[in-house]
């Protein structure tokens, strides 16, 4: 089977719209790194757990792998990669110990996280045109509630549902299970076609999961991934949410908003 062609962001609208993309009916957002600015919180805490306390420096390529995965999967990947199980028994620690230490530090920090630049504008625009939106994340319900606590109105008013790691979806990204379930959760009796769903992802794990589920993917990578050879995999990659051009995927363009002033006022209320 021929590998689909993927494209990187171009600065002009003309360049971006040269390629024809499949029109979509539903939009799915990653929580971390797309809607909420949590990656730096996670990075800071993981560096504290591994480097500050144990002298283990996490390499850039490790960040490529773990971002977008569940807390438990992140810890397990780093535990195996840096061979902590080979430490002498008297100082060896279990992944569970590291996980608890990591989570105890992020719990309070998540209460202070901000909404990502461009997220309010895009979400409010899609909401104005009644485009169904949902959240698909490898986070657990407990930590999801912590992350959105100070932005509850924004999340409660705009999203149909949030598909999170749990009993019915135990496999986090890069498994496609969350994305497939997220599409079903729009309407279990008549779910949208997966190819008609557009996923916004900030990590390689999330991008791989969305592609595997047969969705188109807009990747908004953080600084760790910019310029990486891995960037060829998403349908399109952009530097910021503000660079997204909705009409590329058959969504209403910003300029067609009947009352752009109203949209801006809605954005400012969140």
C-alpha positions in Angstrom: 0.0 0.0 0.0 1.4 3.4 -1.0 2.3 5.6 1.9 0.1 8.8 2.0 1.8 12.1 1.2 2.1 14.5 4.1 2.9 18.2 4.1 4.6 20.7 6.3 3.2 24.1 7.0 3.9 26.9 4.5 3.7 30.6 5.4 1.2 31.6 2.8 -2.4 30.5 2.3 -1.8 29.8 -1.4 0.9 27.3 -0.6 -1.2 25.6 2.1 -4.3 25.3 -0.1 -2.5 23.8 -3.1 -3.1 20.3 -1.7 -6.6 19.0 -1.5 -7.6 17.5 1.9 -10.7 15.5 2.7 -13.5 17.7 4.2 -14.3 16.9 7.8 -17.4 17.1 9.9 -16.0 16.6 13.4 -12.9 18.0 15.2 -11.0 16.2 18.0 -8.4 18.0 20.2 -5.6 16.7 22.3 -5.7 18.3 25.8 -2.0 18.6 26.6 0.0 20.9 24.3 -3.0 21.8 22.1 -5.7 23.2 24.4 -3.7 23.5 27.6 0.0 24.6 28.1 1.0 21.6 30.2 4.1 20.2 28.4 6.5 22.5 30.3 4.9 21.4 33.6 5.5 17.8 32.7 9.0 18.4 31.5 10.0 20.3 34.6 8.6 17.6 36.9 10.2 14.7 35.0 13.5 16.5 35.0 13.2 16.9 38.8 12.4 13.2 39.3 15.1 11.9 37.0 17.8 14.5 36.8 17.7 16.6 40.0 17.1 13.7 42.3 18.9 10.9 40.4 21.3 12.5 38.0 19.7 11.0 34.9 19.4 13.5 32.1 16.5 12.9 29.7 17.7 13.1 26.1 15.7 15.1 23.5 14.8 11.9 21.6 13.2 10.6 24.8 10.9 13.5 24.8 9.8 12.7 21.3 8.7 9.3 22.5 7.0 10.0 25.7 5.0 13.2 25.1 1.3 12.5 24.5 1.5 9.2 26.4 -0.1 8.5 29.8 1.8 9.3 33.0 2.3 5.7 33.7 3.6 4.9 30.1 6.0 7.9 30.3 7.5 6.6 33.5 7.8 3.1 32.2 9.5 4.2 29.0 12.0 6.3 30.8 12.5 3.6 33.5 13.4 1.0 30.8 15.4 3.4 28.6 17.7 4.5 31.3 18.0 1.0 32.8 16.9 1.9 36.3 16.1 -1.8 36.9 19.8 -2.5 36.6 20.6 -0.3 39.6 21.8 -2.1 42.7 18.9 -3.6 44.6 19.6 -1.5 47.7 18.9 1.7 45.8 16.6 0.4 43.1 13.2 2.0 42.9 10.1 0.7 41.2 8.3 2.6 38.4 5.3 2.9 40.8 7.5 4.9 43.2 8.6 7.3 40.4 5.1 7.6 39.1 3.8 8.7 42.5 6.6 11.2 42.9 5.9 12.6 39.4 2.2 12.9 40.0 2.5 14.5 43.4 4.4 17.4 41.8 2.2 17.9 38.8 -1.1 17.8 40.7 -0.8 21.4 42.0 1.0 22.8 39.0 -1.8 21.7 36.7 -4.1 24.1 38.5 -2.0 27.0 37.2 -1.8 25.9 33.5 -3.0 28.3 30.8 -5.0 27.8 27.6 -2.7 27.6 24.6 -2.4 30.6 22.3 -5.0 30.4 19.5 -7.1 27.8 21.2 -9.9 30.1 22.2 -10.1 31.7 18.8 -10.3 28.4 16.9 -12.7 26.6 19.3 -15.0 29.6 19.5 -15.1 29.9 15.7 -15.9 26.2 15.3 -18.5 26.4 18.0 -20.1 29.4 16.3 -20.7 27.2 13.2 -21.9 24.2 15.3 -18.9 22.0 14.4 -19.0 19.1 16.8 -15.8 19.0 18.9 -14.4 16.6 21.5 -11.3 16.0 23.6 -9.1 12.9 23.2 -6.4 12.5 25.8 -4.3 9.9 27.6 -4.9 11.7 30.8 -7.1 10.2 33.5 -10.4 11.7 34.7 -8.8 12.7 38.0 -6.0 14.7 36.4 -8.3 16.0 33.6 -10.5 17.7 36.3 -7.3 19.3 37.8 -6.1 20.6 34.5 -9.4 22.2 33.4 -10.5 23.5 36.9 -9.6 27.1 36.2 -11.0 27.0 32.7 -14.2 25.0 33.4 -16.5 27.3 31.4 -14.4 27.1 28.3 -14.4 23.3 28.4 -18.0 22.8 29.5 -19.5 25.1 26.9 -17.6 24.0 23.8 -16.9 20.3 23.8 -19.4 17.5 23.3 -17.4 15.1 25.4 -13.9 14.1 26.6 -12.6 10.6 25.9 -10.0 9.8 28.6 -7.9 6.9 29.8 -10.1 4.6 31.8 -11.8 1.3 32.2 -13.3 1.3 28.7 -10.2 2.8 27.1 -7.2 1.4 29.0 -4.7 1.9 26.2 -3.3 5.4 25.8 -1.6 6.9 22.8 0.1 5.8 20.5 -2.7 3.2 20.5 -5.6 4.3 18.3 -8.1 3.1 20.8 -8.8 6.5 22.3 -9.4 8.2 18.9 -11.7 5.4 17.7 -13.7 5.6 21.0 -13.7 9.4 20.9 -15.4 9.3 17.4 -17.9 6.8 18.7 -18.8 8.9 21.7 -20.2 11.7 19.4 -23.1 9.3 18.6 -22.8 5.6 19.5 -25.7 4.7 17.2 -24.4 6.7 14.2 -20.8 7.7 14.8 -19.0 9.9 12.2 -16.6 8.3 9.7 -13.1 8.3 11.1 -11.8 9.8 7.9 -14.2 12.7 8.5 -12.7 13.5 11.8 -9.8 16.0 12.1 -7.4 15.5 15.0 -5.2 18.2 16.5 -2.1 16.7 18.1 1.1 18.1 19.7 3.1 14.9 20.0 4.3 12.0 17.9 2.4 9.5 20.1 -0.9 11.4 19.5 -0.1 11.9 15.8 0.6 8.2 15.3 -2.6 7.3 17.1 -4.7 9.5 15.0 -3.2 8.4 11.7 -3.6 4.7 12.7 -7.3 5.4 13.4 -7.6 6.8 9.8 -8.1 10.4 10.8 -6.4 13.4 9.2 -4.0 15.1 11.6 -3.0 18.7 12.2 0.2 18.6 14.2 1.2 21.7 16.3 4.5 20.5 17.7 6.5 22.0 20.5 10.1 23.2 20.1 11.4 19.6 20.7 9.9 18.4 17.4 10.3 21.4 15.1 12.6 20.5 12.3 12.6 16.8 13.2 12.4 14.2 10.4 9.4 12.8 12.3 7.5 15.9 11.1 6.7 14.2 7.8 4.0 12.0 9.3 1.1 14.3 10.1 -1.3 15.4 7.3 -0.1 18.9 7.9 2.1 20.6 10.6 1.8 24.2 11.7 3.7 26.2 14.2 0.7 27.7 16.0 -3.0 27.2 16.1 -3.4 30.7 14.7 -1.8 29.4 11.5 -4.6 26.9 10.9 -6.8 27.6 7.8 -10.2 26.0 8.5 -11.3 25.9 4.9 -8.4 23.6 4.0 -10.5 20.8 5.5 -13.9 22.0 4.4 -14.6 24.0 7.6 -16.0 27.5 7.6 -13.3 30.1 7.1 -12.7 32.8 9.7 -13.7 35.5 7.2 -17.2 34.0 6.7 -18.1 34.5 10.3 -21.4 36.5 10.3 -20.3 38.5 13.3 -16.5 38.3 13.9 -16.9 40.9 16.7 -19.2 38.6 18.5 -16.7 35.7 18.3 -13.9 37.9 19.7 -16.2 38.9 22.6 -16.9 35.3 23.3 -13.2 34.5 23.2 -12.5 37.2 25.8 -15.0 35.7 28.3 -13.1 32.5 28.7 
